[in-house]
Amino acid sequence: MTAGTASPATADPVSAVPVPARRSRPTWLPDALVVVGYLGLAVLLTSGQWRHPGRLFHQAGDQVLFEWMLAHAARAVVAGENPLHSTALNAPDGVNLMANTSVLGLGVPLAPVTLLFGSQVAFCVAVVCCLAGTATAWYALLRRRLVTAPSAAAVGGLICGFAPGMISQAGAHLHVAAQFLVPAILALVFRPGPGPGAVWRPGVGLGLLLVWQVFIGEEVLVFLALAAGVFALGYALADRVAARRLAPDLLRRLAVAAVVAAVLLAYPIWFQFHGPQHYSGMAFAARGFQLDAASFTASARQTVLGDDWLPGLLSPNPTEENSFFGPGLLVLAVVVVIWLWRRPLVRALAGCGLVFALLSLGTELRVDGTATGIPGPYRLIAELPLLDLAVPARFALVCVPVLGVLMALSLDRVRPARRPPAAPGLPVRLLWTGAVAAALLPLVPTPIKAVPVAPVPEFVADGGWRPLVPPGRTVVAVPPVTGAALSPVMLWSARTGLAFRAPGGYFIGPTGPDDPAARWGAPDRPTAVLLRRVAETGAVPALTDADRRQAVEDLRYWRAALVVLGRLAHGEPVRRTIEELLGPGRPVDGGWVWDVRGRVG
């Protein structure tokens, strides 16, 4: 985050002593090396999936969701389909994609990758772009505004892009991990200095960036707006003179940006809240996802010192390990705040980080897995619009750039200065650099864990279904609708480029035509409930003629042409159940198929 003023380091006088001319390396080389390093690290962290189509990152259902969203964006580009709604899933009603995490802001730019190499490669490329892009964007902001030493900016960007919270989100939630626009937005909001060019051009640019961020993830934008507001308030309290000088242009820029964004987002936002398959509320209890206070000094799973046991006690799930900074980094942050307390920027950063760390603890403070009964600060905002839908644990992600900027400022402060009298002694520089390295070493990330997944049946992947599915009809994957996050049909659809329509899927939609309350997936049909229960338990129930009539009715509702069974843990009991309902199927490559065109009509 920026403060609108330059670092004292940037004001250091340059020695006037002439030096002999000599060949120097290109000025862009250090920046290029840093970016290449970020990219290399991001590729290494995603190595569990490159060239392994049968594996997904540990939260497999979330990856399937985003693979499908990337495939939809690519299809919308080449086929001219509505990017905000799709009937490829949840037939016959479809899915309101503006009301889900459709990441069109990632999917449209990555459409060539998706079309050429498939949804899995596109997802892995997106993860690399999220991690390395976020680190690079913070590096650029630090270099341009706050520090002069490339090494200091590189460490700051490394923390911002590859902190444990970013790694845990990247394996599942592209819309949260994609924070590469955040530094650019902050750079325009907190533009350093008044002037004739300080309003209109940056205001329009800011509005366009806000629109892009909405189409990547609205949740990050909400957190960004809150953090920027808290930071601005803290900075104004720390430096009232600068605040009064900069506030008029800042407010005008925001007004211009708001107008630009409102014009461009008017229809998409209307579609989100009033379009087909819109919903209200949230499909899960968001406020229950909070962090344990002890998580801030613990090690995350995907670090060199991490394990699966302790993080499981201190975070809601493996994708929400948004704190886990370790004791060393937090101690150094306190030292930096005390050391550089006279700088308004540092005081504002410290206040912002503290506020969001406290909010991440939820409505009741927990320590080492034990509820204390002490109310958490989140209770003060839990009922506010938008914030009542926020996941408290994700507030801790605001602390990531706060720590990154603080470490960059400190390393820049102890850099070897151009004029020897201004530089700290060598022992001080070595001591502080070593302390920062020691604090960061336990946070070194390990490759994101990958798990095996049932492959797409060859019958589906190779298009063997095409002659059997007339226009307007669907392919029903078994189980047709899943209550769990991992949806077979969504994976099949993503990996085939949304080649067929199907019921079911993993998304948020309304409970029913007359009930807009949010729920996961489509309202269950009786046959879907039956087959899902068999898939989960392996127990074949006693079926009646009423069950068989209901199966035909449900298939007619789904406009089914084929029922396809792929590889399931309890595949044989499921196959016997379907045969009891529909009669014998025939084996195909990778599974079984039932042609129900004659039964459905």
C-alpha positions in Angstrom: 0.0 0.0 0.0 1.2 3.5 -0.7 1.0 6.6 1.2 1.3 9.3 -1.3 4.8 10.3 -0.2 8.2 9.0 -1.1 10.4 7.0 1.1 13.2 8.9 2.8 15.5 6.5 0.9 14.4 8.2 -2.4 15.4 11.5 -1.0 19.0 10.5 -0.3 21.4 12.9 -2.0 23.4 11.5 -4.9 27.1 12.1 -4.6 28.4 14.7 -7.0 31.9 13.2 -7.2 32.6 12.3 -10.8 33.4 8.7 -11.6 35.1 7.2 -14.6 32.7 6.1 -17.3 32.4 2.4 -17.6 30.2 -0.2 -19.2 27.3 -1.0 -17.0 24.7 -3.7 -17.1 21.2 -2.8 -18.5 19.1 -1.0 -15.9 16.2 -3.5 -16.6 18.3 -6.6 -15.8 17.7 -6.7 -12.0 13.9 -6.3 -12.6 13.9 -9.0 -15.2 15.8 -11.4 -13.0 13.3 -10.8 -10.2 10.3 -11.5 -12.4 11.9 -14.6 -13.8 12.6 -15.8 -10.3 9.0 -15.3 -9.3 7.8 -17.2 -12.4 10.2 -20.0 -11.8 9.0 -20.3 -8.2 5.3 -20.3 -9.3 6.0 -23.0 -11.9 7.8 -25.1 -9.3 4.9 -24.8 -6.8 2.5 -26.1 -9.5 4.7 -28.9 -10.5 2.4 -31.5 -9.0 0.0 -31.1 -12.0 2.0 -30.2 -15.1 1.8 -33.2 -17.5 -0.4 -35.1 -15.0 -4.0 -35.0 -16.3 -5.1 -37.5 -13.7 -4.3 -35.2 -10.8 -5.8 -32.1 -9.3 -4.8 -29.8 -6.4 -5.8 -30.9 -3.0 -9.2 -29.1 -3.0 -10.2 -30.9 -6.2 -13.8 -29.7 -6.4 -12.7 -26.1 -6.4 -10.2 -26.7 -9.2 -12.9 -28.4 -11.2 -15.2 -25.4 -10.7 -12.5 -23.0 -12.0 -11.5 -25.2 -14.9 -15.1 -25.1 -16.0 -15.2 -21.3 -15.6 -12.1 -21.0 -17.8 -13.5 -23.3 -20.4 -16.8 -21.3 -20.4 -14.9 -18.0 -20.9 -13.0 -19.5 -23.8 -16.2 -20.8 -25.4 -18.0 -17.4 -24.9 -15.1 -15.8 -26.8 -15.2 -18.1 -29.8 -18.9 -18.9 -29.9 -20.3 -15.5 -28.9 -22.3 -17.0 -26.0 -23.6 -15.0 -23.1 -20.6 -14.8 -20.7 -22.9 -14.1 -17.7 -25.1 -17.2 -18.0 -24.8 -20.7 -19.3 -27.1 -23.7 -19.8 -24.2 -26.1 -20.2 -24.8 -27.0 -16.6 -27.9 -27.3 -14.4 -30.1 -28.2 -17.4 -32.6 -27.0 -18.1 -32.3 -23.9 -16.0 -28.7 -23.0 -16.3 -26.3 -21.1 -14.0 -26.0 -17.4 -13.3 -22.3 -17.0 -13.7 -22.2 -13.4 -12.7 -23.5 -14.5 -9.3 -20.8 -17.2 -9.1 -17.0 -16.9 -9.2 -16.8 -16.9 -13.0 -13.3 -15.2 -13.2 -14.0 -13.8 -16.6 -11.2 -11.3 -16.0 -8.8 -14.3 -16.1 -10.7 -16.6 -18.4 -11.0 -14.2 -21.4 -7.3 -13.3 -21.5 -6.4 -17.0 -21.1 -8.9 -18.1 -23.8 -6.1 -18.9 -26.3 -4.4 -21.2 -23.7 -7.6 -22.9 -22.9 -8.5 -23.5 -26.5 -5.1 -24.8 -27.5 -4.1 -26.8 -24.4 -7.3 -27.5 -22.4 -8.8 -26.4 -19.1 -6.2 -28.1 -16.8 -3.3 -26.3 -18.4 -5.2 -23.1 -18.4 -5.9 -23.5 -14.7 -2.2 -24.1 -13.9 -1.2 -21.1 -16.0 -3.7 -19.1 -14.1 -2.2 -20.1 -10.8 1.2 -19.2 -12.0 -0.1 -15.8 -13.2 -1.8 -15.2 -9.9 1.2 -15.9 -7.7 4.0 -14.5 -9.9 1.8 -11.7 -11.2 0.9 -10.6 -7.6 4.5 -10.7 -6.5 5.6 -8.7 -9.6 2.9 -6.1 -9.2 3.9 -5.4 -5.6 7.6 -5.4 -6.6 6.9 -2.8 -9.2 4.9 -0.6 -6.8 7.7 -0.9 -4.1 10.4 0.0 -6.7 8.5 3.0 -8.1 7.2 4.5 -4.9 8.7 3.2 -1.7 12.2 1.8 -1.9 15.3 2.2 -4.1 17.1 -1.1 -3.5 15.9 -3.8 -5.9 16.7 -6.5 -3.3 14.4 -4.9 -0.8 11.5 -4.6 -3.3 12.2 -8.2 -4.4 11.8 -9.5 -0.8 8.6 -7.4 -0.3 7.1 -8.8 -3.6 8.1 -12.3 -2.6 6.2 -12.0 0.7 3.2 -10.4 -1.0 2.9 -13.1 -3.8 4.0 -16.3 -2.0 3.0 -16.0 1.6 1.3 -19.1 3.1 -2.1 -17.6 2.6 -1.5 -16.9 -1.0 -0.3 -20.5 -1.6 -3.3 -22.1 0.2 -5.7 -20.0 -1.8 -4.0 -20.5 -5.1 -4.6 -24.2 -5.2 -8.3 -23.7 -5.1 -9.6 -20.1 -5.2 -8.4 -18.3 -8.3 -10.6 -15.3 -7.5 -8.9 -14.8 -4.2 -5.3 -15.6 -5.3 -5.5 -13.2 -8.3 -4.4 -10.0 -6.6 -2.1 -8.6 -9.3 -4.4 -5.6 -9.8 -4.4 -4.6 -6.1 -1.1 -2.7 -6.3 -2.1 -0.9 -9.5 -5.4 0.1 -8.0 -3.7 1.4 -4.8 -1.1 3.3 -6.9 -3.9 5.2 -8.6 -5.9 5.7 -5.5 -3.0 7.1 -3.5 -1.3 9.0 -6.3 1.5 11.1 -4.8 0.8 14.7 -5.3 -1.8 17.2 -6.7 -1.7 18.7 -10.1 -3.7 19.1 -13.3 -3.1 15.5 -14.3 -4.0 14.0 -10.9 -7.7 13.5 -11.4 -9.1 12.6 -14.8 -6.6 10.3 -16.4 -5.8 8.3 -13.2 -9.6 8.4 -12.4 -10.5 6.8 -15.6 -7.7 4.3 -15.3 -8.8 3.4 -11.8 -12.4 2.9 -13.0 -11.3 0.5 -15.7 -9.1 -1.5 -13.2 -12.1 -1.7 -10.8 -14.2 -3.2 -13.6 -11.5 -5.7 -14.4 -11.2 -6.6 -10.7 -15.0 -7.2 -10.5 -14.7 -9.7 -13.3 -11.9 -11.5 -11.5 -13.3 -11.5 -8.0 -15.6 -9.1 -6.2 -14.5 -10.4 -2.8 -11.0 -9.1 -3.2 -12.3 -5.7 -4.2 -14.5 -5.5 -1.1 -11.5 -6.3 1.1 -9.3 -3.9 -0.9 -11.9 -1.1 -0.4 -12.0 -1.7 3.3 -8.3 -1.9 3.7 -7.7 1.2 1.7 -10.2 3.1 3.8 -8.7 1.9 7.1 -5.2 2.8 5.8 -6.3 6.2 4.5 -7.8 7.0 7.9 -4.7 5.9 9.7 -2.5 7.9 7.4 -4.7 11.0 7.9 -4.4 10.7 11.6 -0.6 10.3 11.4 0.0 13.2 8.9 -2.9 15.6 8.9 -1.1 18.2 6.8 -0.5 15.7 3.9 -4.0 14.3 4.2 -5.6 17.8 3.8 -3.3 18.5 0.8 -4.0 15.2 -1.0 -7.6 14.5 0.0 -9.4 16.8 -2.6 -7.7 15.2 -5.6 -8.1 11.7 -4.1 -11.8 12.2 -3.7 -12.2 13.6 -7.2 -10.3 10.6 -8.6 -12.6 8.2 -6.8 -15.6 10.1 -8.1 -14.4 9.8 -11.7 -13.6 6.1 -11.1 -17.0 5.5 -9.6 -18.8 7.0 -12.6 -16.7 4.9 -15.1 -17.2 1.7 -13.1 -20.9 2.3 -12.6 -21.6 2.8 -16.3 -19.7 -0.3 -17.3 -20.9 -2.5 -14.5 -24.6 -1.5 -14.4 -25.9 -4.4 -16.5 -23.6 -7.1 -15.1 -24.5 -6.1 -11.5 -28.2 -6.1 -12.4 -27.8 -9.5 -14.0 -26.1 -10.8 -10.9 -28.9 -9.8 -8.5 -31.9 -10.0 -10.8 -31.0 -12.1 -13.8 -32.0 -15.8 -14.4 -31.0 -18.1 -11.5 -30.0 -15.3 -9.2 -30.1 -16.0 -5.5 -30.0 -14.2 -2.1 -27.8 -14.9 0.9 -25.0 -17.4 1.0 -25.0 -21.2 0.6 -22.8 -21.7 3.7 -22.3 -20.1 7.1 -19.5 -17.7 6.1 -19.0 -16.4 9.6 -18.1 -19.8 10.8 -14.9 -19.7 8.8 -12.6 -17.9 11.2 -8.9 -18.2 12.3 -7.5 -19.3 15.6 -5.3 -16.6 17.2 -2.5 -19.1 17.5 -2.5 -19.5 13.7 -0.5 -16.3 13.3 2.6 -17.8 14.8 2.2 -21.3 13.4 3.5 -23.0 10.2 1.2 -23.7 7.3 0.8 -27.1 5.8 2.5 -26.1 2.5 5.7 -24.8 4.0 9.0 -26.6 4.7 8.1 -26.9 8.5 4.4 -27.5 8.0 2.4 -30.6 8.8 -1.3 -31.6 8.5 -2.1 -31.7 12.2 -1.7 -28.3 13.7 -3.0 -26.2 10.8 -6.1 -28.4 10.9 -6.8 -27.2 14.4 -6.1 -23.5 13.7 -7.8 -22.9 10.3 -11.2 -23.8 8.9 -9.8 -25.9 6.1 -6.6 -26.2 4.0 -7.5 -23.4 1.6 -8.0 -20.8 4.4 -4.6 -20.8 6.0 -4.4 -17.1 5.5 -2.2 -16.2 8.5 0.5 -18.6 9.5 3.3 -16.1 9.4 5.4 -17.7 12.0 6.8 -16.0 15.2 9.9 -14.6 13.5 8.2 -12.5 10.9 5.7 -11.0 13.4 8.5 -10.1 15.8 10.4 -8.4 13.1 7.3 -6.5 12.0 6.9 -5.2 15.6 10.6 -4.2 15.5 10.2 -2.4 12.2 7.1 -0.5 13.4 9.0 0.7 16.5 12.1 1.5 14.5 10.3 3.4 11.8 7.4 4.7 13.9 8.1 8.3 12.9 7.0 7.6 9.4 3.2 8.1 8.8 3.3 5.3 6.3 4.5 2.8 8.9 2.0 3.8 11.5 -0.9 3.6 9.0 0.3 0.1 7.8 0.6 -1.1 11.4 -2.9 0.0 12.2 -4.4 -1.5 9.1 -2.7 -4.8 9.7 -3.8 -5.0 13.3 -7.4 -4.2 12.4 -7.7 -6.9 9.8 -5.8 -9.5 11.9 -8.4 -9.0 14.6 -11.3 -9.2 12.2 -10.0 -12.5 10.9 -10.6 -14.0 14.4 -14.4 -14.0 13.8 -17.2 -13.5 16.3 -15.5 -15.4 19.1 -11.8 -15.6 20.0 -10.3 -19.1 19.8 -6.8 -19.9 21.0 -5.2 -23.3 20.3 -8.5 -24.7 19.2 -10.4 -23.7 22.4 -13.2 -21.2 22.4 -12.5 -18.5 25.0 -16.0 -16.9 25.1 -14.4 -13.5 24.3 -16.3 -11.6 21.6 -14.3 -11.0 18.4 -14.2 -7.6 16.7 -15.9 -9.1 13.6 -19.2 -9.0 15.6 -19.2 -5.2 15.1 -19.5 -5.5 11.3 -21.0 -9.0 10.9 -24.5 -7.7 10.1 -23.5 -5.0 7.6 -24.5 -5.5 4.0 -21.8 -7.4 1.9 -19.7 -8.0 5.1 -22.4 -10.4 6.3 -21.4 -12.6 3.4 -17.6 -12.2 3.9 -15.4 -15.1 5.1 -13.7 -13.7 8.3 -10.6 -15.9 7.8 -9.8 -14.0 4.6 -9.4 -10.7 6.4 -6.0 -11.9 7.3 -4.9 -11.7 3.7 -4.7 -8.0 4.1 -1.8 -8.6 6.6 0.2 -10.2 3.8 1.1 -7.0 1.8 1.3 -5.1 5.1 4.1 -7.4 6.2 5.7 -7.4 2.7 5.9 -3.6 2.6 7.2 -3.3 6.2 10.0 -5.8 5.4 10.9 -4.0 2.2 11.1 -0.7 4.0 13.3 -2.1 6.6 15.7 -3.7 4.2 15.9 -0.6 2.1 16.7 1.4 5.3 19.8 -0.7 6.0 21.0 -0.9 2.4 24.5 0.3 1.6 23.9 4.0 0.8 25.7 5.9 -1.9 27.2 8.2 0.7 29.0 6.3 3.4 28.0 8.6 6.3 24.3 7.8 5.7 24.7 4.0 5.7 24.5 1.8 8.8 27.5 -0.1 9.7 28.2 -3.5 8.1 27.4 -5.5 11.2 24.0 -3.9 11.5 23.2 -4.6 7.8 24.3 -8.2 8.1 22.4 -8.7 11.4 19.1 -7.3 10.0 19.4 -9.1 6.7 20.1 -12.3 8.5 17.2 -11.8 10.8 14.8 -11.3 7.9 16.2 -14.4 6.1 15.8 -16.5 9.3 12.2 -15.3 9.7 11.3 -16.1 6.1 13.0 -19.5 5.8 10.3 -21.4 7.7 7.8 -19.9 5.4 9.4 -21.2 2.2 6.5 -22.9 0.3 6.4 -26.4 -0.9 4.7 -27.6 -4.1 0.9 -27.5 -3.8 -0.3 -30.9 -2.9 -2.0 -32.8 -5.8 -4.4 -35.7 -5.5 -5.6 -38.3 -8.0 -9.0 -37.8 -9.7 -11.2 -40.2 -11.7 -10.5 -39.5 -15.4 -13.0 -38.4 -17.9 -14.4 -41.6 -19.6 -12.9 -42.1 -23.1 -16.4 -42.3 -24.4 -17.0 -38.7 -23.3 -13.5 -37.4 -24.0 -13.4 -38.8 -27.5 -16.9 -37.7 -28.5 -18.4 -41.1 -28.8 -21.6 -39.6 -27.3 -22.1 -37.2 -30.2 -24.2 -39.4 -32.6 -26.5 -40.3 -29.7 -27.3 -36.8 -28.3 -29.7 -34.7 -30.5 -29.7 -30.9 -30.2 -31.4 -29.7 -27.1 -30.8 -33.0 -25.2 -28.4 -33.7 -22.3 -25.8 -36.1 -21.1 -26.6 -37.2 -17.5 -23.5 -38.1 -15.5 -23.9 -40.3 -12.5 -24.6 -39.1 -9.9 -26.6 -36.4 -11.7 -26.5 -33.8 -8.9 -23.9 -33.9 -6.2 -24.1 -32.4 -2.7 -20.3 -32.6 -2.5 -17.9 -30.2 -4.2 -16.4 -32.7 -6.6 -18.8 -32.8 -9.6 -18.0 -35.5 -12.2 -20.1 -33.8 -14.9 -18.4 -30.5 -14.3 -15.0 -32.0 -14.9 -16.2 -33.9 -18.0 -17.7 -30.6 -19.3 -14.6 -28.6 -18.6 -12.2 -31.1 -20.2 -14.3 -31.3 -23.4 -14.7 -27.5 -23.8 -18.4 -27.5 -22.7 -19.3 -29.8 -25.7 -22.5 -31.0 -24.2 -25.3 -29.9 -21.9 -25.9 -31.6 -18.6 -27.8 -31.4 -15.3 -26.1 -30.8 -12.1 -22.8 -29.1 -11.3 -21.0 -27.3 -8.5 -22.2 -23.8 -8.2 -24.5 -21.5 -6.1 -28.1 -21.1 -7.2 -31.6 -20.6 -5.8 -33.3 -23.2 -3.8 -36.3 -23.3 -6.2 -38.3 -21.2 -8.7 -40.1 -19.5 -5.8 -37.4 -19.5 -3.2 -34.3 -17.4 -4.0 -32.4 -18.6 -0.9 -28.9 -19.7 -1.9 -27.9 -23.4 -2.0 -25.1 -25.5 -3.5 -26.1 -26.9 -6.9 -29.5 -27.5 -8.3 -32.6 -28.6 -6.3 -32.4 -32.3 -5.9 -34.6 -34.6 -8.0 -35.6 -37.9 -6.3 -33.5 -40.0 -8.6 -30.5 -37.7 -8.1 -30.8 -38.2 -4.3 -31.1 -42.0 -4.7 -28.1 -42.4 -6.9 -26.0 -40.0 -4.8 -26.8 -42.1 -1.7 -25.7 -45.3 -3.5 -22.5 -43.6 -4.7 -21.6 -42.5 -1.2 -22.5 -45.6 0.7 -22.3 -48.5 -1.8 -25.6 -49.9 -0.6 -28.1 -50.9 -3.3 -31.7 -50.1 -2.1 -34.8 -52.1 -2.8 -36.5 -50.4 -5.7 -40.1 -50.2 -6.6 -42.1 -49.4 -9.8 -42.7 -46.0 -8.4 -38.9 -45.4 -8.3 -38.7 -46.5 -11.9 -41.5 -44.2 -13.0 -39.8 -41.4 -11.0 -36.5 -42.0 -12.8 -38.2 -41.6 -16.2 -39.9 -38.5 -15.0 -36.6 -37.0 -13.8 -34.8 -37.9 -17.0 -37.6 -36.2 -19.0 -37.1 -33.1 -16.8 -33.4 -33.1 -17.5 -34.1 -33.7 -21.3 -31.7 -36.6 -21.1 -30.5 -38.6 -24.1 -27.7 -40.6 -22.4 -26.9 -41.7 -18.8 -23.2 -42.2 -18.4 -21.4 -43.9 -15.5 -17.7 -43.2 -15.1 -15.3 -44.4 -12.5 -16.7 -44.2 -8.9 -15.5 -45.6 -5.6 -18.8 -47.6 -5.4 -19.2 -47.9 -9.2 -20.5 -51.5 -9.2 -23.4 -50.9 -6.8 -24.3 -47.7 -8.7 -24.4 -49.7 -12.0 -26.7 -52.3 -10.5 -29.0 -49.6 -9.2 -29.2 -47.9 -12.6 -29.9 -51.2 -14.3 -32.7 -51.8 -11.8 -34.1 -48.4 -12.8 -33.5 -48.3 -16.5 -32.5 -51.8 -17.7 -29.2 -53.1 -19.0 -26.6 -50.6 -20.1 -23.7 -51.3 -22.4 -20.0 -50.9 -21.5 -18.0 -48.2 -23.2 -14.5 -47.0 -22.9 -14.1 -45.8 -19.4 -17.6 -46.7 -18.1 -21.2 -47.6 -18.9 -23.9 -45.9 -20.9 -27.7 -46.1 -21.1 -29.4 -44.7 -24.1 -32.7 -43.3 -22.8 -34.0 -41.5 -25.8 -36.7 -44.1 -26.3 -37.7 -44.0 -22.6 -37.8 -40.2 -22.3 -39.4 -39.4 -25.7 
